Amino acid sequence: MRLVLISVILALGLPARAAIVEQPLPDNAYISIDGLDWAWASPCAAGTTLESDPNIECGFDLTYQSQFGWHLPTADEFALAPNRTEFVFAGANVPRFGYSPEGTYSSTDPGGDLACASAYFNTDRNTCDWIDKQFSPWANRDMLSGRYGGPEFGYETLVVRISAVPIPAAVWLFGSALAGLGWFRRKTNLEV
C-alpha cells in the first residue's frame, strides 16, 4: 500500500515530459522554399521558461534531428524565413481539427492541414500555436539578437536545413559516374 501511495504522489507531483520522436521528419511535416527546408519546431523559444512558471523550461531539443542537417537558422537564412501561412497545405502531417500520428496538433484552426514538427523537436509540447504566431514574431529573431522581449508564449521556433539534392540531379550524377567507369574500363581493355 505504501508503495502504491508513493507512486501516486510521485506521478502527480513530477512534471511529465514527452519523448521526442526519433525518426526523420516525414516530407509533409516541413516545407521547402528556395533550396531550404523549414520546420515549425517548437511552440516556445529554445532556452526559455514559461512566464507563468519559471521552473518549466521549453523542451526544445536538436540532439537527434541535427544528424539530418536541422539547425537553428543563421541570420542570413532567417532573412528568408517563411510566413506561417506557408505551413498550411493539403496533406500536411497535422490534419485540420485533428492530430498527426505522433500526436502533434495545432492549438487553433489554421484553416487547413498544418505542417508542424514539434513532436520531433520538443519534449514538452506537441503543438504549433497558430494563434500565437499571428501576434508574435518567430522566436529565432530574438535568439539571433541575444534577447527575448515580451512573454514566452507566442514565440514559435523554426529550424532549417539545406534541401536534399533533387532526384533528377542525383540520377544525372550517378549516370555520369557509371559512364566514366565504363569509359575507364574500355580504355584499360584497349591498352591490354
Contacts in CASP RR format, 6 or more apart in sequence:
PFRMAT RR
TARGET T0000
AUTHOR 0000-0000-0000
METHOD contacts of the structure
MODEL  1
MRLVLISVILALGLPARAAIVEQPLPDNAYISIDGLDWAWASPCAAGTTL
ESDPNIECGFDLTYQSQFGWHLPTADEFALAPNRTEFVFAGANVPRFGYS
PEGTYSSTDPGGDLACASAYFNTDRNTCDWIDKQFSPWANRDMLSGRYGG
PEFGYETLVVRISAVPIPAAVWLFGSALAGLGWFRRKTNLEV
15 56 0 8 1.000
17 59 0 8 1.000
17 123 0 8 1.000
17 124 0 8 1.000
18 119 0 8 1.000
18 122 0 8 1.000
18 123 0 8 1.000
18 124 0 8 1.000
18 125 0 8 1.000
18 126 0 8 1.000
19 123 0 8 1.000
20 61 0 8 1.000
20 63 0 8 1.000
20 64 0 8 1.000
20 119 0 8 1.000
20 120 0 8 1.000
20 121 0 8 1.000
20 122 0 8 1.000
20 123 0 8 1.000
21 102 0 8 1.000
21 119 0 8 1.000
21 120 0 8 1.000
22 64 0 8 1.000
23 120 0 8 1.000
24 68 0 8 1.000
25 39 0 8 1.000
25 65 0 8 1.000
25 68 0 8 1.000
25 70 0 8 1.000
25 117 0 8 1.000
25 120 0 8 1.000
26 93 0 8 1.000
28 91 0 8 1.000
28 92 0 8 1.000
28 93 0 8 1.000
28 115 0 8 1.000
29 39 0 8 1.000
29 92 0 8 1.000
29 93 0 8 1.000
29 100 0 8 1.000
29 104 0 8 1.000
29 115 0 8 1.000
29 116 0 8 1.000
29 117 0 8 1.000
29 120 0 8 1.000
30 37 0 8 1.000
30 38 0 8 1.000
30 39 0 8 1.000
30 40 0 8 1.000
30 115 0 8 1.000
30 117 0 8 1.000
31 37 0 8 1.000
31 38 0 8 1.000
31 82 0 8 1.000
31 86 0 8 1.000
31 87 0 8 1.000
31 89 0 8 1.000
31 115 0 8 1.000
32 38 0 8 1.000
32 163 0 8 1.000
33 80 0 8 1.000
33 82 0 8 1.000
33 86 0 8 1.000
34 80 0 8 1.000
35 162 0 8 1.000
35 163 0 8 1.000
36 77 0 8 1.000
36 80 0 8 1.000
36 160 0 8 1.000
36 161 0 8 1.000
36 162 0 8 1.000
36 163 0 8 1.000
37 160 0 8 1.000
37 161 0 8 1.000
37 162 0 8 1.000
37 163 0 8 1.000
37 164 0 8 1.000
38 81 0 8 1.000
38 82 0 8 1.000
38 86 0 8 1.000
38 87 0 8 1.000
38 158 0 8 1.000
38 159 0 8 1.000
38 160 0 8 1.000
39 70 0 8 1.000
39 115 0 8 1.000
39 117 0 8 1.000
39 120 0 8 1.000
39 121 0 8 1.000
39 158 0 8 1.000
39 159 0 8 1.000
39 160 0 8 1.000
40 84 0 8 1.000
40 87 0 8 1.000
40 114 0 8 1.000
40 115 0 8 1.000
40 116 0 8 1.000
40 117 0 8 1.000
40 118 0 8 1.000
40 128 0 8 1.000
40 156 0 8 1.000
40 157 0 8 1.000
40 158 0 8 1.000
41 60 0 8 1.000
41 70 0 8 1.000
41 117 0 8 1.000
41 118 0 8 1.000
41 120 0 8 1.000
41 121 0 8 1.000
41 122 0 8 1.000
41 157 0 8 1.000
41 158 0 8 1.000
41 159 0 8 1.000
42 58 0 8 1.000
42 59 0 8 1.000
42 60 0 8 1.000
42 118 0 8 1.000
42 121 0 8 1.000
42 122 0 8 1.000
42 125 0 8 1.000
42 139 0 8 1.000
42 156 0 8 1.000
42 157 0 8 1.000
43 107 0 8 1.000
43 118 0 8 1.000
43 122 0 8 1.000
43 125 0 8 1.000
43 127 0 8 1.000
43 128 0 8 1.000
43 129 0 8 1.000
43 132 0 8 1.000
43 153 0 8 1.000
43 154 0 8 1.000
43 156 0 8 1.000
43 157 0 8 1.000
44 50 0 8 1.000
44 58 0 8 1.000
44 59 0 8 1.000
44 60 0 8 1.000
44 122 0 8 1.000
44 124 0 8 1.000
44 125 0 8 1.000
44 139 0 8 1.000
44 152 0 8 1.000
44 153 0 8 1.000
44 154 0 8 1.000
44 155 0 8 1.000
44 156 0 8 1.000
44 157 0 8 1.000
45 58 0 8 1.000
45 60 0 8 1.000
45 139 0 8 1.000
45 142 0 8 1.000
45 143 0 8 1.000
45 148 0 8 1.000
45 152 0 8 1.000
45 155 0 8 1.000
45 157 0 8 1.000
46 58 0 8 1.000
46 60 0 8 1.000
46 72 0 8 1.000
46 139 0 8 1.000
46 143 0 8 1.000
46 157 0 8 1.000
47 57 0 8 1.000
47 58 0 8 1.000
47 60 0 8 1.000
48 57 0 8 1.000
48 58 0 8 1.000
48 139 0 8 1.000
48 148 0 8 1.000
48 152 0 8 1.000
48 155 0 8 1.000
49 55 0 8 1.000
49 56 0 8 1.000
49 57 0 8 1.000
49 58 0 8 1.000
49 152 0 8 1.000
50 56 0 8 1.000
50 58 0 8 1.000
50 152 0 8 1.000
50 153 0 8 1.000
51 151 0 8 1.000
51 152 0 8 1.000
51 153 0 8 1.000
56 124 0 8 1.000
57 124 0 8 1.000
58 122 0 8 1.000
58 124 0 8 1.000
58 125 0 8 1.000
58 152 0 8 1.000
59 122 0 8 1.000
59 123 0 8 1.000
59 124 0 8 1.000
59 125 0 8 1.000
60 121 0 8 1.000
60 122 0 8 1.000
60 157 0 8 1.000
61 121 0 8 1.000
61 122 0 8 1.000
61 123 0 8 1.000
62 70 0 8 1.000
62 71 0 8 1.000
62 72 0 8 1.000
62 121 0 8 1.000
62 159 0 8 1.000
64 120 0 8 1.000
65 120 0 8 1.000
65 121 0 8 1.000
65 159 0 8 1.000
68 161 0 8 1.000
69 161 0 8 1.000
69 162 0 8 1.000
70 121 0 8 1.000
70 159 0 8 1.000
70 160 0 8 1.000
70 161 0 8 1.000
71 159 0 8 1.000
71 160 0 8 1.000
71 161 0 8 1.000
72 140 0 8 1.000
72 143 0 8 1.000
72 157 0 8 1.000
72 159 0 8 1.000
72 160 0 8 1.000
73 81 0 8 1.000
73 140 0 8 1.000
73 158 0 8 1.000
73 159 0 8 1.000
73 160 0 8 1.000
75 144 0 8 1.000
77 160 0 8 1.000
78 138 0 8 1.000
78 140 0 8 1.000
78 141 0 8 1.000
78 144 0 8 1.000
78 158 0 8 1.000
81 138 0 8 1.000
81 140 0 8 1.000
81 158 0 8 1.000
82 158 0 8 1.000
84 110 0 8 1.000
84 130 0 8 1.000
84 133 0 8 1.000
84 134 0 8 1.000
84 156 0 8 1.000
87 110 0 8 1.000
87 114 0 8 1.000
87 115 0 8 1.000
87 116 0 8 1.000
87 128 0 8 1.000
88 110 0 8 1.000
88 111 0 8 1.000
88 112 0 8 1.000
88 113 0 8 1.000
88 114 0 8 1.000
88 115 0 8 1.000
89 113 0 8 1.000
89 115 0 8 1.000
90 112 0 8 1.000
90 113 0 8 1.000
91 113 0 8 1.000
92 112 0 8 1.000
92 113 0 8 1.000
92 114 0 8 1.000
92 115 0 8 1.000
92 116 0 8 1.000
93 100 0 8 1.000
93 101 0 8 1.000
93 102 0 8 1.000
93 104 0 8 1.000
93 113 0 8 1.000
93 114 0 8 1.000
93 115 0 8 1.000
93 116 0 8 1.000
93 117 0 8 1.000
94 100 0 8 1.000
94 104 0 8 1.000
94 105 0 8 1.000
94 106 0 8 1.000
94 113 0 8 1.000
94 114 0 8 1.000
94 115 0 8 1.000
94 116 0 8 1.000
94 128 0 8 1.000
95 113 0 8 1.000
96 109 0 8 1.000
96 110 0 8 1.000
96 111 0 8 1.000
96 112 0 8 1.000
96 113 0 8 1.000
96 114 0 8 1.000
97 109 0 8 1.000
98 105 0 8 1.000
98 106 0 8 1.000
99 105 0 8 1.000
100 116 0 8 1.000
100 119 0 8 1.000
102 119 0 8 1.000
102 120 0 8 1.000
102 126 0 8 1.000
103 119 0 8 1.000
103 126 0 8 1.000
104 116 0 8 1.000
104 117 0 8 1.000
104 118 0 8 1.000
104 119 0 8 1.000
104 126 0 8 1.000
104 127 0 8 1.000
104 128 0 8 1.000
105 116 0 8 1.000
105 126 0 8 1.000
105 127 0 8 1.000
106 114 0 8 1.000
106 116 0 8 1.000
106 127 0 8 1.000
106 128 0 8 1.000
106 129 0 8 1.000
106 130 0 8 1.000
107 127 0 8 1.000
107 128 0 8 1.000
107 129 0 8 1.000
107 130 0 8 1.000
107 131 0 8 1.000
107 132 0 8 1.000
108 129 0 8 1.000
108 130 0 8 1.000
108 131 0 8 1.000
109 130 0 8 1.000
110 130 0 8 1.000
114 128 0 8 1.000
114 130 0 8 1.000
116 127 0 8 1.000
116 128 0 8 1.000
117 159 0 8 1.000
118 125 0 8 1.000
118 126 0 8 1.000
118 127 0 8 1.000
118 128 0 8 1.000
119 126 0 8 1.000
121 157 0 8 1.000
121 159 0 8 1.000
128 156 0 8 1.000
129 153 0 8 1.000
129 154 0 8 1.000
129 156 0 8 1.000
132 153 0 8 1.000
132 154 0 8 1.000
132 155 0 8 1.000
132 156 0 8 1.000
133 154 0 8 1.000
133 156 0 8 1.000
135 154 0 8 1.000
136 153 0 8 1.000
136 154 0 8 1.000
136 155 0 8 1.000
136 156 0 8 1.000
137 155 0 8 1.000
138 155 0 8 1.000
138 156 0 8 1.000
138 157 0 8 1.000
138 158 0 8 1.000
139 148 0 8 1.000
139 154 0 8 1.000
139 155 0 8 1.000
139 156 0 8 1.000
139 157 0 8 1.000
139 158 0 8 1.000
140 157 0 8 1.000
140 158 0 8 1.000
142 148 0 8 1.000
142 149 0 8 1.000
142 155 0 8 1.000
143 157 0 8 1.000
148 155 0 8 1.000
165 173 0 8 1.000
END
